[in-house]
Amino acid sequence: MVFKKEDFKKVLLSKPKLIIGKNGITDEFVAHLNTLFKKNKIIKVKALKSITKETPLKELGKEISQRTQSHLIDMRGRSLILSKHAS
């Protein structure tokens, strides 16, 4: 299942569904993200400034995509856009 360009734009302009806090990527975070993937094709995740000082956003995105078996579609600012299916 491939998402449409309109779906991507809608998610890009919406508020994030999940925020990475100072604790980083925990097991609870991954479990919640997997739950959200059951309802949504594409999810926007935002990282707080405090976590991006410790770990670069690119590394956070790679770790999230590996732990959730998802695809990192886009990174803008401190936001990540992830999809369970390849674009």
N, C-alpha and C positions, 0 to 999 in steps of 0.2 A: 504494500500500500504506500503510495507516494503522496505527499501533501501538495497542496496547490500554493501558488505564489500569494494568493489572497490570504490563505491561512497564516503564512509567514508574516505578512505585513500586519495582520490583526494582532498576532502575538507580540511582534516587535513594538507596537504602539501601546499595548496593554500594560497593566501593572504586573510585576513579577509574581509568580505563583509560590515561589520559595526563596528564602534568603539564607545565604551562608553566613553564619555568625562567627564569633570569636573562637568557638570550639572547633570550627572547621567541618570536615566531612565525616560525620559520625555514622554509626550503623543505623541510628534512628532517621537521620537525614536521608540516607540511601533508601530505607524502607518506605519513607513517606514519598520520595520521588518516584519510586516504582509504583506506588498506589496512584499517584497523579497520572502516570503514563497509561494506566488502564482507562482513564477517562478522557485524556487529551492526546492528540497526535504530537503536538509541539508544546514545549514548556519553556518559559522564561525564568531564569534563576539569576538573582542579584547577589553580589558579594559585598559585604561591609568593607569599609576602608581599612579597618584594623586587620582583617585577615589577608587582604591583598598586600599589606606591608610585609607580612611574614612570608607569604607564598605567592609567587606570580600567578596571575589569573589564568595564563595558558596552562600551567601545571595543574591548577584546580580543575579546569575544564577536562583535561586528559584523564585525571583521576576519577572524576564523576562519570565520564563516558565509559571508562573501563569497568567501574564497579556496578554500573546499571545496564551494561551492554547496550548503550545508546550511541548516537552520533552527535558530535559537536558541530552544529551548523554555522553559528556565528558568534563573535565576541565583539561587543561594543561597550566602551567604557568599562564599567565593572559588571556588565550583564552578559550572561551566556544564554544562548538559545540551543536547546537540545531536542532531538527527535528520536523516537524509538526506531524509526525506519529511515533508511538512507534516502537522501534527496535525489 
